[in-house]
Each structure stands twice: as C-alpha cells, then as structure tokens.
Amino acid sequence: MTDTERATDGAVAAAGAHSAHNYHPLPVVVASAEGAWVTDIEGRRYLDLLAGYSALNFGHRHPGLIAAAKDQLDRVTLTSRAFHHDRFGAFCAELAELCGMETVLPMNTGAEAVETAVKTARKWGYRVKGVPDGRARIVVADNNFHGRTTTIVSFSTDPEARADFGPYTPGFEIVPYGDLAALERAVDEDTVAVLLEPIQGEAGVLVPPPGYLAGVRELTRARNVLFMADEIQSGLGRTGATFACAHEGVVPDVYVLGKALGGGVVPVSAVVSSREVLGVFRPGEHGSTFGGNPLACAVGLKVIELLRTGEYQRRAAELGEHLHAELRLLVGDGAVTAVRGRGLWAGVDVDPALGTGRQVSERLLERGVLVKDTHGATIRIAPPLVVGKEDLDWALDQLRAVLRG
C-alpha cells in the first residue's frame, strides 16, 4: 500500500470513527472540485455524475456563485427574520417571478420546505377550504422521497427510511405513483393537497405515464385540492426545463424547491405559491432563524439569474437527449434491463447477475466516475449541467467497460 492509499484509508477510518453511520459513502475522499470534476486527497480526478443529488446543477464552485457568496460574506451573513435585510425582498420577488407565482416562504433544507408545504396545506384546508379541525388529509405516492423528518417518513414506503421511527404522523394516504384512477378514489372532502414528485429521483428516476401530471392538475383543480409539486431534485434545470412539471404544461399550486437553489454553496429551500395559499400564515406561526438569510438570498439570486438565461435548461435537454440515446443502446444486451429519466437525469437498472448497484458504483469509482446506487440494482446518473459532451462520452465508455466485465 502506498502512502497516498494509506491517506485515503486513514481519512475514511477517521470519518467512520466519529460520525454516525447514517450514510454509506463510497471510499473516496474529495479535497477539491471545479465544474464537473472533483479531486481526492491523493490527487486523483473523478467525473461527478451525481452532482450532490442535483444540488450542484451549476457545477462545483461556479465562478458567478462563488463571487456572489464572497461579496455577501464581506457585508452581512445573518440577521434572523427579526429584522429586514437588503437581499430578502429581491430574492423573494425574483423567485416568485421565475415560478410564475406571487409569494415565497424561504427555508433552508429540502425537508424543511416539505414540512412547510405540509403545514401550509393543512392551514389552508382549515382556513380557506373549511375542512373540520384535525381532519385534513394529504395524498402522496408510494416510493416517494420527500425527506427524513419524522412526519415525512410517516408517509414513506421505504422500510430503510421508515422503520423504527414511529409512532407515525397521521393524515396521509398513499396511492400508487402514476395511477390517476387510484388518486381520484383517494381524494375526498377532507383532502387538502396532493403532494408529488414530478419525477421520483430516489426511487430510481421514475417518470410517470404521459398525461399523469396534467390529470393530477385537472383533478385537484376540480376538487378544490392543492397540487404541491416537490421539485427539489427535478427542478431548476435538471430535466431540460426550469421545472419538470412544464414538460406537461402543468403549473401546480405550490412549488417545493431546494438543492440547486443554493448553487452547491449554501442550503437554500423555499415554498412558492399564491398569496391566497401562503397568506394563511401569520407572524409566529412558522419560521426559521436561518431561512432567507442574506448569504442564502445572495446565492439564490445568482442562481435565478443563471436560470433566466435558459443556457442550463438547453444544455440539460440537448445533452440529456444524447445521454438517453446512448443508454438505451445498452438495454437488451444482457447488462442493462431498463433506463428511465429525462434531461440530464437517468436511472439505469443493471442486471443483478453483474452485481448490485453498489458494486457497479465501486467499479466506476475505480475508473474515475462517481455515481450512486439506489434500491439494489439501480444507479443514478445526474451530472452537473455544465458537464462537457466529451467528458460525458468518456464516462459512458467507462460504464460500458464496467458492464462488459
């Protein structure tokens, strides 16, 4: 074993010795990064095809985002919401306009935004729709991933996320993803919202059947129910459009945003909706010390500016078309059983005879490509939207080599 190999083993061991085992990282220790590439402590470079689960849509250390953060660091980073600051109003206004909405409630993490959406729907149900107190219900889909708080895992169907964290929060009904008839049967007079991921990322990049999202929009509008779209992973350019809902011409009542909104620099999330919906909150009923802080707003404003150019959405659409065409060629050759996704986002189901998704990820790591497995035999591919076509093709060559054994 070389000294550099010992350094990696030592860093991995040190992390394991003092951190809770809530993650199972691949054995790589990243020391620096730029664009779509990262470098480990031994000086080896890897192409990042995970992009922080879409938090790094604009790549590592995007110059504009780093400059915005540095400039704000020299001014003010935190005031709490006890006071106004000079970036807050602009951030809310620009994000509302990007979403075609009116009002923004900023938070920090994606899970916080989902919790905020749940509270919003319930309060709207009681104050606006007139649901009797304590009876509000929210319909969700199976195989969902909306976060890991106790309330959110209460409506998860993933045993790893849910087991041993009860008692669970009531008020949710789970229906099959993509099944509009099942959703219609589940909606009743006490239903206040339908909460869905337009594409289910953690489940393996599952794309619903054509017309499903449009059907959900029609149903929820007809039944006076909020349609809340969790675009934390699918939104902000990932699928080739600013929002994945746009592929069906759908605008929900509520966008739930996170990950890429912070540009890979700071955690930023938000719930975006109409004044009627978010107007149900009064001072003291919901909040966050760090939500909408000056640093977050400065970075978020730059993210919105980048998205307004349309460059990143176009790149995701064009490179995504190429990515999926190449991946589809692998189906049926005995190595890949299915490929799903949209834009620069793909779930690849590997034949279990070749190994688990974890094993395939480890083999790709050895070849300088970073991906992550999910649900046994699936690997997810989601590079930063700044990835070059040549780099993407090189990574596909590595995948082919691994699948050939």
C-alpha positions as a LaTeX table, in Angstrom:
\begin{tabular}{lrrr}
\hline
Residue & $x$ (\AA) & $y$ (\AA) & $z$ (\AA) \\
\hline
Met1 & 0.00 & 0.00 & 0.00 \\
Thr2 & 1.35 & 3.43 & $-0.95$ \\
Asp3 & 1.44 & 6.46 & 1.34 \\
Thr4 & $-1.37$ & 8.09 & $-0.64$ \\
Glu5 & $-3.53$ & 4.99 & $-0.35$ \\
Arg6 & $-2.88$ & 4.99 & 3.38 \\
Ala7 & $-4.02$ & 8.62 & 3.48 \\
Thr8 & $-7.37$ & 7.72 & 1.93 \\
Asp9 & $-7.86$ & 4.74 & 4.23 \\
Gly10 & $-6.96$ & 6.90 & 7.21 \\
Ala11 & $-9.41$ & 9.65 & 6.26 \\
Val12 & $-12.21$ & 7.15 & 5.69 \\
Ala13 & $-11.46$ & 5.45 & 9.02 \\
Ala14 & $-11.39$ & 8.78 & 10.87 \\
Ala15 & $-14.77$ & 9.75 & 9.47 \\
Gly16 & $-16.21$ & 6.39 & 10.44 \\
Ala17 & $-14.79$ & 6.57 & 13.95 \\
His18 & $-16.63$ & 9.74 & 14.94 \\
Ser19 & $-19.68$ & 10.07 & 12.69 \\
Ala20 & $-23.00$ & 8.27 & 12.98 \\
His21 & $-23.38$ & 5.55 & 10.35 \\
Asn22 & $-26.37$ & 7.16 & 8.66 \\
Tyr23 & $-24.64$ & 7.15 & 5.25 \\
His24 & $-22.55$ & 4.57 & 3.43 \\
Pro25 & $-20.24$ & 6.71 & 1.28 \\
Leu26 & $-18.08$ & 5.35 & $-1.50$ \\
Pro27 & $-14.41$ & 5.15 & $-0.44$ \\
Val28 & $-13.25$ & 8.42 & $-2.00$ \\
Val29 & $-12.14$ & 11.48 & $-0.02$ \\
Val30 & $-12.71$ & 14.66 & $-2.02$ \\
Ala31 & $-10.30$ & 17.54 & $-1.38$ \\
Ser32 & $-11.14$ & 20.00 & $-4.18$ \\
Ala33 & $-13.53$ & 20.39 & $-7.08$ \\
Glu34 & $-14.32$ & 22.53 & $-10.09$ \\
Gly35 & $-17.06$ & 22.27 & $-12.68$ \\
Ala36 & $-17.99$ & 18.62 & $-13.17$ \\
Trp37 & $-14.74$ & 17.24 & $-11.74$ \\
Val38 & $-13.52$ & 16.52 & $-8.21$ \\
Thr39 & $-10.03$ & 15.65 & $-6.95$ \\
Asp40 & $-9.31$ & 13.40 & $-3.98$ \\
Ile41 & $-6.62$ & 13.77 & $-1.33$ \\
Glu42 & $-4.31$ & 11.57 & $-3.41$ \\
Gly43 & $-4.61$ & 13.85 & $-6.45$ \\
Arg44 & $-6.85$ & 11.53 & $-8.49$ \\
Arg45 & $-9.62$ & 13.17 & $-10.52$ \\
Tyr46 & $-13.17$ & 11.88 & $-10.88$ \\
Leu47 & $-16.07$ & 12.96 & $-13.07$ \\
Asp48 & $-19.02$ & 13.70 & $-10.80$ \\
Leu49 & $-22.18$ & 12.13 & $-12.22$ \\
Leu50 & $-24.21$ & 12.64 & $-9.04$ \\
Ala51 & $-23.97$ & 16.43 & $-8.60$ \\
Gly52 & $-24.99$ & 16.33 & $-4.95$ \\
Tyr53 & $-28.39$ & 14.81 & $-5.85$ \\
Ser54 & $-28.96$ & 17.89 & $-8.08$ \\
Ala55 & $-27.67$ & 20.42 & $-5.55$ \\
Leu56 & $-24.74$ & 21.05 & $-7.92$ \\
Asn57 & $-26.68$ & 21.66 & $-11.13$ \\
Phe58 & $-24.31$ & 24.54 & $-11.96$ \\
Gly59 & $-21.21$ & 22.54 & $-11.13$ \\
His60 & $-18.71$ & 22.77 & $-8.32$ \\
Arg61 & $-17.61$ & 26.29 & $-7.45$ \\
His62 & $-19.38$ & 28.07 & $-10.30$ \\
Pro63 & $-17.47$ & 31.36 & $-10.59$ \\
Gly64 & $-20.58$ & 33.53 & $-10.51$ \\
Leu65 & $-21.97$ & 31.77 & $-7.45$ \\
Ile66 & $-18.67$ & 31.87 & $-5.59$ \\
Ala67 & $-18.31$ & 35.58 & $-6.38$ \\
Ala68 & $-21.83$ & 36.28 & $-5.11$ \\
Ala69 & $-21.11$ & 34.40 & $-1.89$ \\
Lys70 & $-17.74$ & 36.13 & $-1.33$ \\
Asp71 & $-19.25$ & 39.54 & $-1.90$ \\
Gln72 & $-22.01$ & 38.85 & 0.60 \\
Leu73 & $-19.55$ & 37.43 & 3.15 \\
Asp74 & $-17.91$ & 40.86 & 3.23 \\
Arg75 & $-21.23$ & 42.54 & 4.05 \\
Val76 & $-23.61$ & 40.54 & 6.28 \\
Thr77 & $-24.45$ & 36.84 & 6.54 \\
Leu78 & $-27.26$ & 36.59 & 9.10 \\
Thr79 & $-29.82$ & 38.88 & 10.66 \\
Ser80 & $-32.54$ & 36.33 & 11.53 \\
Arg81 & $-36.05$ & 37.20 & 10.43 \\
Ala82 & $-36.36$ & 39.53 & 13.42 \\
Phe83 & $-35.10$ & 42.27 & 11.07 \\
His84 & $-35.20$ & 43.04 & 7.38 \\
His85 & $-32.11$ & 42.81 & 5.21 \\
Asp86 & $-31.39$ & 44.24 & 1.78 \\
Arg87 & $-31.33$ & 40.97 & $-0.20$ \\
Phe88 & $-34.53$ & 39.39 & 1.08 \\
Gly89 & $-37.12$ & 41.34 & $-0.90$ \\
Ala90 & $-35.24$ & 40.95 & $-4.17$ \\
Phe91 & $-34.79$ & 37.20 & $-3.67$ \\
Cys92 & $-38.48$ & 36.63 & $-2.95$ \\
Ala93 & $-39.60$ & 38.79 & $-5.86$ \\
Glu94 & $-37.21$ & 37.20 & $-8.37$ \\
Leu95 & $-38.01$ & 33.63 & $-7.28$ \\
Ala96 & $-41.76$ & 34.28 & $-7.37$ \\
Glu97 & $-41.41$ & 35.65 & $-10.91$ \\
Leu98 & $-39.30$ & 32.67 & $-12.03$ \\
Cys99 & $-42.05$ & 30.36 & $-10.78$ \\
Gly100 & $-44.92$ & 32.43 & $-12.14$ \\
Met101 & $-46.19$ & 32.76 & $-8.57$ \\
Glu102 & $-46.74$ & 35.60 & $-6.09$ \\
Thr103 & $-45.30$ & 34.64 & $-2.71$ \\
Val104 & $-42.21$ & 32.91 & $-1.32$ \\
Leu105 & $-41.55$ & 31.35 & 2.07 \\
Pro106 & $-37.78$ & 30.69 & 2.29 \\
Met107 & $-36.34$ & 27.89 & 4.38 \\
Asn108 & $-33.01$ & 26.02 & 4.41 \\
Thr109 & $-33.17$ & 22.33 & 3.57 \\
Gly110 & $-35.47$ & 20.42 & 1.28 \\
Ala111 & $-37.04$ & 18.55 & 4.16 \\
Glu112 & $-37.85$ & 21.87 & 5.86 \\
Ala113 & $-39.54$ & 23.03 & 2.67 \\
Val114 & $-41.63$ & 19.85 & 2.52 \\
Glu115 & $-42.61$ & 20.27 & 6.18 \\
Thr116 & $-43.54$ & 23.87 & 5.37 \\
Ala117 & $-45.67$ & 22.69 & 2.45 \\
Val118 & $-47.46$ & 20.17 & 4.69 \\
Lys119 & $-48.23$ & 22.87 & 7.27 \\
Thr120 & $-49.31$ & 25.25 & 4.52 \\
Ala121 & $-51.75$ & 22.74 & 3.06 \\
Arg122 & $-53.28$ & 21.91 & 6.41 \\
Lys123 & $-53.72$ & 25.55 & 7.44 \\
Trp124 & $-55.15$ & 26.40 & 4.01 \\
Gly125 & $-57.52$ & 23.47 & 4.34 \\
Tyr126 & $-58.85$ & 24.68 & 7.67 \\
Arg127 & $-58.93$ & 28.42 & 6.99 \\
Val128 & $-59.85$ & 28.54 & 3.31 \\
Lys129 & $-61.42$ & 25.24 & 2.25 \\
Gly130 & $-63.27$ & 24.76 & 5.53 \\
Val131 & $-62.15$ & 21.24 & 6.45 \\
Pro132 & $-63.15$ & 20.44 & 10.06 \\
Asp133 & $-60.28$ & 20.85 & 12.53 \\
Gly134 & $-57.98$ & 17.85 & 12.80 \\
Arg135 & $-59.30$ & 16.08 & 9.70 \\
Ala136 & $-57.05$ & 17.44 & 6.94 \\
Arg137 & $-55.60$ & 14.72 & 4.68 \\
Ile138 & $-52.80$ & 14.84 & 2.14 \\
Val139 & $-52.49$ & 12.26 & $-0.64$ \\
Val140 & $-48.98$ & 11.14 & $-1.59$ \\
Ala141 & $-47.47$ & 8.47 & $-3.87$ \\
Asp142 & $-45.75$ & 5.23 & $-3.00$ \\
Asn143 & $-41.98$ & 5.06 & $-3.45$ \\
Asn144 & $-41.82$ & 8.77 & $-2.67$ \\
Phe145 & $-38.82$ & 10.50 & $-1.18$ \\
His146 & $-39.56$ & 13.90 & 0.35 \\
Gly147 & $-37.03$ & 13.91 & 3.20 \\
Arg148 & $-36.35$ & 12.24 & 6.51 \\
Thr149 & $-38.14$ & 14.13 & 9.28 \\
Thr150 & $-40.49$ & 12.11 & 11.48 \\
Thr151 & $-43.57$ & 13.47 & 9.72 \\
Ile152 & $-42.16$ & 12.89 & 6.24 \\
Val153 & $-41.06$ & 9.30 & 6.89 \\
Ser154 & $-44.55$ & 8.67 & 8.23 \\
Phe155 & $-45.77$ & 8.60 & 4.62 \\
Ser156 & $-42.74$ & 6.83 & 3.16 \\
Thr157 & $-42.99$ & 3.27 & 1.81 \\
Asp158 & $-39.23$ & 2.71 & 2.04 \\
Pro159 & $-38.52$ & 0.43 & 5.03 \\
Glu160 & $-34.99$ & 1.87 & 5.44 \\
Ala161 & $-36.36$ & 5.39 & 5.77 \\
Arg162 & $-39.37$ & 4.47 & 7.92 \\
Ala163 & $-38.63$ & 1.51 & 10.18 \\
Asp164 & $-38.19$ & 2.12 & 13.93 \\
Phe165 & $-39.11$ & 5.83 & 13.78 \\
Gly166 & $-42.72$ & 5.54 & 14.92 \\
Pro167 & $-45.19$ & 6.48 & 16.22 \\
Tyr168 & $-46.02$ & 7.98 & 12.87 \\
Thr169 & $-47.83$ & 11.18 & 11.98 \\
Pro170 & $-51.39$ & 10.57 & 10.73 \\
Gly171 & $-53.19$ & 12.46 & 7.99 \\
Phe172 & $-51.65$ & 10.95 & 4.84 \\
Glu173 & $-52.93$ & 8.49 & 2.28 \\
Ile174 & $-50.55$ & 6.66 & $-0.06$ \\
Val175 & $-51.57$ & 5.70 & $-3.61$ \\
Pro176 & $-49.62$ & 4.09 & $-6.47$ \\
Tyr177 & $-47.43$ & 6.57 & $-8.36$ \\
Gly178 & $-48.72$ & 7.26 & $-11.85$ \\
Asp179 & $-52.19$ & 5.80 & $-11.18$ \\
Leu180 & $-54.66$ & 8.61 & $-11.76$ \\
Ala181 & $-57.71$ & 6.47 & $-11.01$ \\
Ala182 & $-56.32$ & 5.50 & $-7.60$ \\
Leu183 & $-55.60$ & 9.14 & $-6.87$ \\
Glu184 & $-59.14$ & 10.14 & $-7.79$ \\
Arg185 & $-60.57$ & 7.48 & $-5.44$ \\
Ala186 & $-58.37$ & 8.72 & $-2.59$ \\
Val187 & $-59.45$ & 12.37 & $-2.79$ \\
Asp188 & $-62.41$ & 13.20 & $-0.57$ \\
Glu189 & $-63.93$ & 16.23 & 1.15 \\
Asp190 & $-61.18$ & 16.25 & 3.81 \\
Thr191 & $-58.31$ & 16.15 & 1.28 \\
Val192 & $-56.37$ & 19.41 & 1.30 \\
Ala193 & $-53.48$ & 18.56 & $-1.01$ \\
Val194 & $-51.81$ & 16.10 & $-3.34$ \\
Leu195 & $-48.03$ & 16.08 & $-2.83$ \\
Leu196 & $-45.99$ & 14.50 & $-5.64$ \\
Glu197 & $-42.53$ & 14.44 & $-7.18$ \\
Pro198 & $-42.96$ & 15.08 & $-10.93$ \\
Ile199 & $-40.15$ & 12.54 & $-11.34$ \\
Gln200 & $-39.26$ & 10.26 & $-8.44$ \\
Gly201 & $-35.49$ & 10.52 & $-8.06$ \\
Glu202 & $-34.63$ & 8.36 & $-5.07$ \\
Ala203 & $-36.95$ & 5.63 & $-6.34$ \\
Gly204 & $-34.75$ & 5.26 & $-9.42$ \\
Val205 & $-35.66$ & 8.28 & $-11.59$ \\
Leu206 & $-39.21$ & 7.11 & $-12.24$ \\
Val207 & $-41.07$ & 9.15 & $-14.87$ \\
Pro208 & $-44.88$ & 8.99 & $-14.63$ \\
Pro209 & $-47.01$ & 7.97 & $-17.63$ \\
Pro210 & $-47.72$ & 10.70 & $-20.20$ \\
Gly211 & $-50.68$ & 12.81 & $-19.16$ \\
Tyr212 & $-50.45$ & 11.88 & $-15.49$ \\
Leu213 & $-49.33$ & 15.28 & $-14.18$ \\
Ala214 & $-51.89$ & 17.03 & $-16.38$ \\
Gly215 & $-54.53$ & 14.70 & $-15.00$ \\
Val216 & $-53.47$ & 15.46 & $-11.44$ \\
Arg217 & $-53.72$ & 19.17 & $-12.20$ \\
Glu218 & $-57.23$ & 18.80 & $-13.65$ \\
Leu219 & $-58.42$ & 16.61 & $-10.75$ \\
Thr220 & $-57.06$ & 18.82 & $-7.99$ \\
Arg221 & $-58.50$ & 21.95 & $-9.56$ \\
Ala222 & $-61.91$ & 20.33 & $-9.94$ \\
Arg223 & $-61.95$ & 19.06 & $-6.35$ \\
Asn224 & $-60.58$ & 22.23 & $-4.68$ \\
Val225 & $-57.37$ & 20.49 & $-3.59$ \\
Leu226 & $-53.85$ & 21.93 & $-3.72$ \\
Phe227 & $-51.41$ & 20.33 & $-6.13$ \\
Met228 & $-47.99$ & 20.57 & $-4.48$ \\
Ala229 & $-45.04$ & 19.64 & $-6.70$ \\
Asp230 & $-41.84$ & 18.61 & $-4.93$ \\
Glu231 & $-39.29$ & 19.87 & $-7.47$ \\
Ile232 & $-36.37$ & 19.72 & $-5.03$ \\
Gln233 & $-34.43$ & 17.30 & $-7.23$ \\
Ser234 & $-36.26$ & 17.64 & $-10.54$ \\
Gly235 & $-36.44$ & 21.42 & $-10.67$ \\
Leu236 & $-34.18$ & 24.29 & $-11.68$ \\
Gly237 & $-32.96$ & 22.94 & $-14.99$ \\
Arg238 & $-32.26$ & 19.27 & $-14.31$ \\
Thr239 & $-34.79$ & 17.84 & $-16.80$ \\
Gly240 & $-34.27$ & 20.32 & $-19.62$ \\
Ala241 & $-36.89$ & 22.76 & $-18.35$ \\
Thr242 & $-36.88$ & 25.06 & $-15.35$ \\
Phe243 & $-39.45$ & 22.76 & $-13.73$ \\
Ala244 & $-40.23$ & 19.14 & $-14.59$ \\
Cys245 & $-43.97$ & 19.90 & $-14.44$ \\
Ala246 & $-43.51$ & 22.10 & $-17.52$ \\
His247 & $-42.99$ & 19.05 & $-19.74$ \\
Glu248 & $-46.76$ & 18.53 & $-19.48$ \\
Gly249 & $-47.61$ & 22.22 & $-19.49$ \\
Val250 & $-48.58$ & 21.99 & $-15.83$ \\
Val251 & $-48.29$ & 24.71 & $-13.20$ \\
Pro252 & $-49.05$ & 23.40 & $-9.68$ \\
Asp253 & $-50.50$ & 25.45 & $-6.84$ \\
Val254 & $-47.29$ & 25.08 & $-4.83$ \\
Tyr255 & $-43.66$ & 24.55 & $-5.83$ \\
Val256 & $-41.39$ & 22.98 & $-3.22$ \\
Leu257 & $-37.79$ & 23.87 & $-4.06$ \\
Gly258 & $-34.33$ & 23.22 & $-2.66$ \\
Lys259 & $-30.96$ & 21.70 & $-3.58$ \\
Ala260 & $-29.88$ & 23.63 & $-6.72$ \\
Leu261 & $-31.46$ & 26.81 & $-5.32$ \\
Gly262 & $-28.37$ & 27.08 & $-3.11$ \\
Gly263 & $-25.98$ & 26.59 & $-6.01$ \\
Gly264 & $-24.00$ & 23.95 & $-4.14$ \\
Val265 & $-22.74$ & 26.74 & $-1.84$ \\
Val266 & $-25.28$ & 27.01 & 0.99 \\
Pro267 & $-28.53$ & 25.18 & 1.81 \\
Val268 & $-31.48$ & 27.15 & 0.42 \\
Ser269 & $-35.06$ & 25.98 & 0.03 \\
Ala270 & $-38.43$ & 27.59 & $-0.47$ \\
Val271 & $-42.14$ & 27.08 & $-0.84$ \\
Val272 & $-43.57$ & 29.24 & $-3.63$ \\
Ser273 & $-47.28$ & 29.80 & $-4.19$ \\
Ser274 & $-50.08$ & 32.35 & $-4.42$ \\
Arg275 & $-50.95$ & 35.00 & $-1.86$ \\
Glu276 & $-54.16$ & 33.13 & $-1.11$ \\
Val277 & $-52.26$ & 29.96 & $-0.15$ \\
Leu278 & $-49.20$ & 31.29 & 1.66 \\
Gly279 & $-51.25$ & 34.16 & 3.05 \\
Val280 & $-52.70$ & 31.80 & 5.65 \\
Phe281 & $-49.60$ & 32.29 & 7.79 \\
Arg282 & $-49.43$ & 34.98 & 10.45 \\
Pro283 & $-46.34$ & 36.14 & 12.39 \\
Gly284 & $-45.15$ & 33.49 & 14.85 \\
Glu285 & $-46.96$ & 30.56 & 13.21 \\
His286 & $-43.98$ & 29.31 & 11.20 \\
Gly287 & $-40.40$ & 30.37 & 10.64 \\
Ser288 & $-36.68$ & 29.69 & 10.66 \\
Thr289 & $-33.74$ & 31.62 & 12.12 \\
Phe290 & $-31.61$ & 30.96 & 9.03 \\
Gly291 & $-34.39$ & 30.80 & 6.42 \\
Gly292 & $-33.92$ & 33.58 & 3.88 \\
Asn293 & $-30.63$ & 34.76 & 5.41 \\
Pro294 & $-28.56$ & 37.32 & 3.46 \\
Leu295 & $-25.95$ & 34.83 & 2.27 \\
Ala296 & $-28.62$ & 32.39 & 1.08 \\
Cys297 & $-30.52$ & 35.16 & $-0.71$ \\
Ala298 & $-27.36$ & 36.45 & $-2.43$ \\
Val299 & $-26.53$ & 32.99 & $-3.77$ \\
Gly300 & $-30.16$ & 32.27 & $-4.63$ \\
Leu301 & $-30.42$ & 35.50 & $-6.61$ \\
Lys302 & $-27.43$ & 34.46 & $-8.69$ \\
Val303 & $-28.97$ & 31.01 & $-9.28$ \\
Ile304 & $-32.13$ & 32.69 & $-10.57$ \\
Glu305 & $-30.03$ & 34.92 & $-12.83$ \\
Leu306 & $-28.28$ & 31.87 & $-14.31$ \\
Leu307 & $-31.59$ & 30.14 & $-14.93$ \\
Arg308 & $-33.06$ & 33.17 & $-16.67$ \\
Thr309 & $-30.52$ & 32.78 & $-19.48$ \\
Gly310 & $-32.01$ & 29.41 & $-20.40$ \\
Glu311 & $-28.49$ & 28.11 & $-21.08$ \\
Tyr312 & $-28.60$ & 25.39 & $-18.45$ \\
Gln313 & $-32.04$ & 24.16 & $-19.40$ \\
Arg314 & $-30.91$ & 23.92 & $-23.05$ \\
Arg315 & $-27.76$ & 22.04 & $-22.10$ \\
Ala316 & $-29.75$ & 19.58 & $-20.00$ \\
Ala317 & $-32.18$ & 19.00 & $-22.85$ \\
Glu318 & $-29.56$ & 18.58 & $-25.58$ \\
Leu319 & $-27.02$ & 16.56 & $-23.62$ \\
Gly320 & $-29.85$ & 14.62 & $-22.00$ \\
Glu321 & $-31.13$ & 13.52 & $-25.39$ \\
His322 & $-27.63$ & 12.27 & $-26.23$ \\
Leu323 & $-27.24$ & 10.58 & $-22.82$ \\
His324 & $-30.52$ & 8.68 & $-23.08$ \\
Ala325 & $-29.88$ & 7.63 & $-26.69$ \\
Glu326 & $-26.56$ & 6.10 & $-25.63$ \\
Leu327 & $-28.02$ & 4.45 & $-22.53$ \\
Arg328 & $-30.91$ & 2.92 & $-24.48$ \\
Leu329 & $-28.36$ & 1.11 & $-26.64$ \\
Leu330 & $-27.32$ & $-0.81$ & $-23.51$ \\
Val331 & $-30.78$ & $-2.22$ & $-22.90$ \\
Gly332 & $-31.25$ & $-5.79$ & $-24.01$ \\
Asp333 & $-27.58$ & $-6.66$ & $-24.28$ \\
Gly334 & $-27.71$ & $-8.66$ & $-21.07$ \\
Ala335 & $-26.23$ & $-5.91$ & $-18.92$ \\
Val336 & $-28.96$ & $-3.29$ & $-18.53$ \\
Thr337 & $-32.62$ & $-4.18$ & $-18.07$ \\
Ala338 & $-34.14$ & $-0.68$ & $-18.18$ \\
Val339 & $-33.30$ & 3.01 & $-18.49$ \\
Arg340 & $-35.54$ & 5.87 & $-17.37$ \\
Gly341 & $-35.31$ & 9.61 & $-16.94$ \\
Arg342 & $-35.48$ & 13.00 & $-18.58$ \\
Gly343 & $-32.84$ & 15.59 & $-19.38$ \\
Leu344 & $-29.52$ & 15.04 & $-17.64$ \\
Trp345 & $-31.08$ & 12.59 & $-15.22$ \\
Ala346 & $-31.21$ & 8.83 & $-15.66$ \\
Gly347 & $-31.88$ & 5.71 & $-13.68$ \\
Val348 & $-30.11$ & 2.64 & $-15.04$ \\
Asp349 & $-31.25$ & $-0.81$ & $-13.88$ \\
Val350 & $-28.30$ & $-3.22$ & $-14.01$ \\
Asp351 & $-28.81$ & $-6.94$ & $-14.46$ \\
Pro352 & $-28.35$ & $-8.36$ & $-10.93$ \\
Ala353 & $-26.17$ & $-11.09$ & $-12.41$ \\
Leu354 & $-23.50$ & $-8.43$ & $-12.96$ \\
Gly355 & $-23.63$ & $-7.21$ & $-9.37$ \\
Thr356 & $-25.52$ & $-4.78$ & $-7.18$ \\
Gly357 & $-25.80$ & $-1.08$ & $-7.89$ \\
Arg358 & $-23.28$ & $-0.52$ & $-5.12$ \\
Gln359 & $-20.77$ & $-2.87$ & $-6.76$ \\
Val360 & $-21.20$ & $-1.19$ & $-10.14$ \\
Ser361 & $-20.70$ & 2.20 & $-8.46$ \\
Glu362 & $-17.49$ & 0.95 & $-6.85$ \\
Arg363 & $-16.18$ & $-0.33$ & $-10.20$ \\
Leu364 & $-16.93$ & 3.02 & $-11.82$ \\
Leu365 & $-15.15$ & 4.75 & $-8.94$ \\
Glu366 & $-12.02$ & 2.76 & $-9.81$ \\
Arg367 & $-12.31$ & 4.15 & $-13.35$ \\
Gly368 & $-12.73$ & 7.75 & $-12.23$ \\
Val369 & $-16.52$ & 8.11 & $-12.40$ \\
Leu370 & $-18.75$ & 8.93 & $-9.42$ \\
Val371 & $-22.33$ & 7.65 & $-9.37$ \\
Lys372 & $-24.59$ & 6.38 & $-6.58$ \\
Asp373 & $-26.82$ & 3.37 & $-6.32$ \\
Thr374 & $-30.38$ & 3.17 & $-5.10$ \\
His375 & $-32.84$ & 0.34 & $-4.47$ \\
Gly376 & $-30.43$ & $-2.51$ & $-5.08$ \\
Ala377 & $-29.67$ & $-2.77$ & $-8.78$ \\
Thr378 & $-30.20$ & 0.84 & $-9.94$ \\
Ile379 & $-27.56$ & 3.51 & $-10.46$ \\
Arg380 & $-28.42$ & 7.16 & $-10.91$ \\
Ile381 & $-26.70$ & 9.42 & $-13.42$ \\
Ala382 & $-27.15$ & 13.15 & $-12.85$ \\
Pro383 & $-24.06$ & 15.16 & $-13.85$ \\
Pro384 & $-23.77$ & 18.91 & $-13.30$ \\
Leu385 & $-25.44$ & 20.71 & $-16.17$ \\
Val386 & $-22.05$ & 22.21 & $-17.09$ \\
Val387 & $-20.59$ & 18.81 & $-17.99$ \\
Gly388 & $-18.90$ & 18.68 & $-21.40$ \\
Lys389 & $-20.11$ & 16.28 & $-24.07$ \\
Glu390 & $-16.63$ & 14.77 & $-24.38$ \\
Asp391 & $-16.49$ & 14.15 & $-20.64$ \\
Leu392 & $-19.96$ & 12.62 & $-20.68$ \\
Asp393 & $-18.98$ & 10.32 & $-23.54$ \\
Trp394 & $-15.85$ & 9.29 & $-21.66$ \\
Ala395 & $-17.97$ & 8.40 & $-18.63$ \\
Leu396 & $-20.30$ & 6.35 & $-20.82$ \\
Asp397 & $-17.27$ & 4.48 & $-22.14$ \\
Gln398 & $-16.33$ & 3.64 & $-18.55$ \\
Leu399 & $-19.85$ & 2.42 & $-17.86$ \\
Arg400 & $-19.76$ & 0.19 & $-20.93$ \\
Ala401 & $-16.41$ & $-1.25$ & $-19.83$ \\
Val402 & $-17.73$ & $-2.00$ & $-16.35$ \\
Leu403 & $-20.87$ & $-3.65$ & $-17.72$ \\
Arg404 & $-18.80$ & $-5.79$ & $-20.06$ \\
Gly405 & $-16.91$ & $-7.04$ & $-17.02$ \\
\hline
\end{tabular}
